[in-house]
Amino acid sequence: MLAARYLAGYPPELIAQAEQLRLDGRLADHLARRLPEPHEVRSDSALFDYVQDLKTRHLRNAGPLNFVGFDAKLRVLQQSLGTHTRRTQVQGARLKMRREIRVATLFKTAPAALLRMIVVHELAHLRELEHNKAFYQLCQHMEPEYFQLEFDLRLYLMHLDHPAGEGAS
Protein backbone atom coordinates (compact mmCIF):
# COMPACT_ATOMS: atom_id res chain seq x y z
CA MET A 1 0.00 0.00 0.00
CA LEU A 2 1.48 3.33 -1.12
CA ALA A 3 0.00 5.39 1.73
CA ALA A 4 1.88 3.31 4.30
CA ARG A 5 5.17 4.73 3.03
CA TYR A 6 4.03 8.33 3.59
CA LEU A 7 1.99 7.69 6.72
CA ALA A 8 4.19 5.24 8.63
CA GLY A 9 3.32 5.28 12.31
CA TYR A 10 -0.30 6.31 11.81
CA PRO A 11 -3.18 3.90 12.58
CA PRO A 12 -3.86 1.33 9.81
CA GLU A 13 -7.46 2.59 9.42
CA LEU A 14 -6.22 6.10 8.67
CA ILE A 15 -3.65 4.80 6.19
CA ALA A 16 -6.36 2.78 4.42
CA GLN A 17 -8.64 5.84 4.25
CA ALA A 18 -5.87 7.95 2.70
CA GLU A 19 -5.04 5.26 0.16
CA GLN A 20 -8.71 4.94 -0.80
CA LEU A 21 -8.99 8.71 -1.29
CA ARG A 22 -5.97 8.59 -3.60
CA LEU A 23 -7.19 5.58 -5.58
CA ASP A 24 -10.67 7.11 -5.99
CA GLY A 25 -9.15 10.34 -7.27
CA ARG A 26 -10.59 12.32 -4.35
CA LEU A 27 -7.35 13.19 -2.54
CA ALA A 28 -6.75 16.43 -4.50
CA ASP A 29 -10.30 17.64 -3.70
CA HIS A 30 -9.88 16.68 -0.05
CA LEU A 31 -6.63 18.67 0.17
CA ALA A 32 -8.15 21.65 -1.66
CA ARG A 33 -10.98 21.77 0.90
CA ARG A 34 -8.61 21.40 3.88
CA LEU A 35 -5.93 23.78 2.58
CA PRO A 36 -7.62 26.37 0.34
CA GLU A 37 -5.36 29.36 1.01
CA PRO A 38 -2.42 30.04 -1.34
CA HIS A 39 0.48 32.27 -0.33
CA GLU A 40 2.49 34.99 -2.02
CA VAL A 41 5.95 33.93 -0.80
CA ARG A 42 7.81 33.23 -4.05
CA SER A 43 11.31 34.64 -3.55
CA ASP A 44 14.08 34.18 -1.02
CA SER A 45 13.67 37.73 0.24
CA ALA A 46 9.91 37.25 0.72
CA LEU A 47 10.62 33.98 2.54
CA PHE A 48 13.17 35.73 4.76
CA ASP A 49 10.57 38.38 5.69
CA TYR A 50 7.93 35.69 6.32
CA VAL A 51 10.26 33.68 8.58
CA GLN A 52 11.50 36.80 10.36
CA ASP A 53 7.91 37.82 11.12
CA LEU A 54 7.13 34.44 12.71
CA LYS A 55 10.43 34.47 14.58
CA THR A 56 9.75 37.95 15.96
CA ARG A 57 6.27 36.93 17.06
CA HIS A 58 7.25 33.67 18.79
CA LEU A 59 11.02 33.52 19.36
CA ARG A 60 12.19 37.04 20.15
CA ASN A 61 15.20 35.93 22.17
CA ALA A 62 16.50 33.41 19.62
CA GLY A 63 19.69 34.27 17.78
CA PRO A 64 19.57 36.10 14.45
CA LEU A 65 19.13 34.29 11.15
CA ASN A 66 21.87 34.89 8.59
CA PHE A 67 20.15 33.28 5.61
CA VAL A 68 16.66 32.07 4.73
CA GLY A 69 15.86 30.78 1.27
CA PHE A 70 14.32 28.20 -1.01
CA ASP A 71 16.55 25.29 -2.03
CA ALA A 72 15.78 23.24 -5.15
CA LYS A 73 18.18 20.42 -4.20
CA LEU A 74 16.94 19.97 -0.67
CA ARG A 75 14.42 17.17 -1.08
CA VAL A 76 16.50 15.14 -3.51
CA LEU A 77 19.78 15.26 -1.63
CA GLN A 78 18.72 15.16 1.98
CA GLN A 79 15.28 13.57 1.93
CA SER A 80 13.98 16.54 3.89
CA LEU A 81 11.70 19.46 3.21
CA GLY A 82 13.55 22.05 5.24
CA THR A 83 16.82 22.38 7.11
CA HIS A 84 18.18 24.47 9.90
CA THR A 85 21.94 24.64 10.10
CA ARG A 86 24.29 26.17 12.63
CA ARG A 87 27.89 26.91 11.85
CA THR A 88 30.48 28.50 14.04
CA GLN A 89 32.66 31.06 12.28
CA VAL A 90 35.82 32.60 13.62
CA GLN A 91 35.81 36.38 13.39
CA GLY A 92 39.02 37.74 14.83
CA ALA A 93 39.26 36.59 18.42
CA ARG A 94 35.53 35.76 18.64
CA LEU A 95 33.32 32.90 17.55
CA LYS A 96 30.13 33.81 15.74
CA MET A 97 27.15 31.48 15.26
CA ARG A 98 25.76 31.49 11.71
CA ARG A 99 22.19 30.19 11.40
CA GLU A 100 20.49 29.31 8.12
CA ILE A 101 17.06 27.99 7.21
CA ARG A 102 16.46 26.41 3.83
CA VAL A 103 13.02 25.36 2.59
CA ALA A 104 12.37 23.01 -0.34
CA THR A 105 11.19 24.85 -3.46
CA LEU A 106 8.03 22.75 -3.63
CA PHE A 107 6.69 25.08 -0.92
CA LYS A 108 6.65 27.98 -3.39
CA THR A 109 3.42 26.53 -4.76
CA ALA A 110 2.19 24.61 -1.70
CA PRO A 111 -0.78 25.85 0.30
CA ALA A 112 -0.02 28.61 2.82
CA ALA A 113 -0.68 26.40 5.85
CA LEU A 114 1.96 23.88 4.73
CA LEU A 115 4.57 26.60 4.22
CA ARG A 116 3.78 27.88 7.70
CA MET A 117 4.11 24.38 9.16
CA ILE A 118 7.54 23.77 7.65
CA VAL A 119 8.78 27.23 8.71
CA VAL A 120 7.50 26.66 12.25
CA HIS A 121 9.30 23.32 12.28
CA GLU A 122 12.60 24.86 11.23
CA LEU A 123 12.22 27.82 13.59
CA ALA A 124 11.65 25.44 16.50
CA HIS A 125 15.15 24.11 15.84
CA LEU A 126 16.51 27.50 16.92
CA ARG A 127 15.59 26.50 20.48
CA GLU A 128 15.42 22.70 20.37
CA LEU A 129 17.87 20.76 18.21
CA GLU A 130 16.29 17.34 18.71
CA HIS A 131 12.80 16.18 17.80
CA ASN A 132 11.76 15.68 21.41
CA LYS A 133 8.73 16.56 23.51
CA ALA A 134 9.88 20.15 24.08
CA PHE A 135 10.44 20.58 20.33
CA TYR A 136 6.89 19.50 19.44
CA GLN A 137 5.42 21.59 22.26
CA LEU A 138 7.19 24.62 20.81
CA CYS A 139 5.88 23.78 17.32
CA GLN A 140 2.37 23.51 18.71
CA HIS A 141 2.78 26.80 20.58
CA MET A 142 3.71 28.58 17.33
CA GLU A 143 1.12 26.69 15.24
CA PRO A 144 -1.76 25.14 17.24
CA GLU A 145 -2.74 22.95 14.26
CA TYR A 146 0.83 21.68 13.82
CA PHE A 147 0.09 17.94 14.05
CA GLN A 148 -2.87 18.12 11.68
CA LEU A 149 -0.79 20.13 9.21
CA GLU A 150 2.03 17.60 9.44
CA PHE A 151 -0.46 14.88 8.49
CA ASP A 152 -1.88 17.05 5.69
CA LEU A 153 1.66 17.62 4.42
CA ARG A 154 2.17 13.86 4.18
CA LEU A 155 -1.07 13.56 2.19
CA TYR A 156 0.06 16.44 -0.04
CA LEU A 157 3.40 14.75 -0.74
CA MET A 158 1.64 11.47 -1.46
CA HIS A 159 -0.60 13.26 -3.95
CA LEU A 160 2.32 15.03 -5.65
CA ASP A 161 4.41 11.88 -5.97
CA HIS A 162 1.58 9.53 -6.95
CA PRO A 163 -1.53 11.21 -8.36
CA ALA A 164 -4.83 9.34 -8.59
CA GLY A 165 -4.85 6.20 -10.63
CA GLU A 166 -1.14 5.41 -10.37
CA GLY A 167 -0.20 2.08 -8.91
CA ALA A 168 1.78 1.55 -5.73
CA SER A 169 5.07 0.88 -7.47
N, C-alpha and C positions, 0 to 999 in steps of 0.2 A: 504494500500500500504506500503510495507516494506521500500522503500526508504525514505518515509516521516519521519520515525523515525530517520534516520541517517542524513537527509538533512533538518531538520526543520528550517524554516526561509528563505529557498531559494525559488525562484519562482516555482509555480506549474509545469510549462512547463519543467523546468530543472529536477525536481523530477521525472516527468513522463519519461523523456529521460533516466535517470539513471536506473529507474526500468525496462525499456524496454531492456536496455543493459544487465542487470542482467538476466532477464527472457530468453533472446535470447542466453545466454551463451557467450556474447561478452565482458563482463565487464573485465575479466582477460586479454584479448588481448588489450583492450583499455588502461588498466593500464600499461601493459608491454610496449606499445608504448610511453606512456606519461612519464613513470618512469623507463627507461631501466638500469640505473646505480646501481649496487650493492655497498656495502661498506665492508670494512674489520674490522670494529669496532665490536669485539666479546667479549671482556673482559672488566671488570670494569676499569682496568688501561688504556686500549686503549680508552675507553669512556672518562675518565678523561683528557687524552691528547687532544682528539678531542674537548671537551668542552673548555678546557684551551686555545687552539689555537683560537677558535672563540671569546672567552672572551678577549683575548689579542688584537685581531684585532679590536674589536668593543667597548669594555667596559673597557678600560685600568684603569680607576679610580674607578671601582667598587671594593667592598671588596673581599678578597680572598675566594675561595671555600675550604671547609674542606673535603667534600666528594662528589664524583660523581660516580654513579653506576647504573647498571640494577637492577630492582626489579620485581621479578616474581609475587608478590602478588598485585602489584599496581593497575592493572585494575579491578581485582575482588573486592578488598576491598574499593577502593575509587572512582570507576567509572571515573578514569582519566588515562591519558597516560604518564604523567610526573608530578613531584611535585618539588616545590622549598620551602624549609623550612628554617626558621630563628629561632635560639634559642639563648637566652642570657645565658651565663655561667659566674659564679663568679669565678674569679681566683685571689685569695688574696684580695686585696682592689679594684681590677678593674673588670669591666664587659667586657666580650669578646663576640662578635657576632659570632655564628657558623652557616655557610650557607651550605646547602646540596642540591644537585639536584639528583633526582632519575628518571629513565626512564624505562618504561615498557619493559619487555624482548622481547615482540613481535617486537621491533625495531632492535633486533639483526639480523633478517632476512628480515626486510623491506627494500625497496629501499632507496638509499643514500639520496635522496631529502627529504624523509619523516623523516628520522633521523635528518637531518639538521633542518627541520621545527620545530620539537618538542624541540630540543636543543635551537634554537633561542627563542622559546616561553618561555622556563624556564629561559634562561639567561635574557630576558627582565624583568622578575620579580625581578632581582637584583636592577633595577632602579625604576620600577613601580609595586607596589603591586597589584593594581586593573586592571581589564580588561577595560581600558578607552581609550580615543582617543590617548593620549600620549603613552600608552602601545603598541597599534597597529602601531603607527607611528615608534616606535623604532623597532618593529618586521620587519616592511617593510624596514627600513633602513639597518638592518642586512641581510635580505633576501628579495630582491625586488619582488620575486614571492610568497611571504608569503601567500596571500589570495588564490591564485590558488592551492598552496600546501595544504592548510588547507582543501579545497574542495576535492582534490585528496585523502587526508588522510581519509576523510569520505567515499569516494567510496571504498577505500582499506579495511576499517573496515567492510563495508557492504559486500564486497566480501568474506572476511575471515569468517564472522559470518553466511552468507547465500549464499553459492556458487550457481551457475546457476542451475535452475531446482527445487530448494527448494521453498516451498510455503511461504507465508507471515504469518507464525504462530504467 
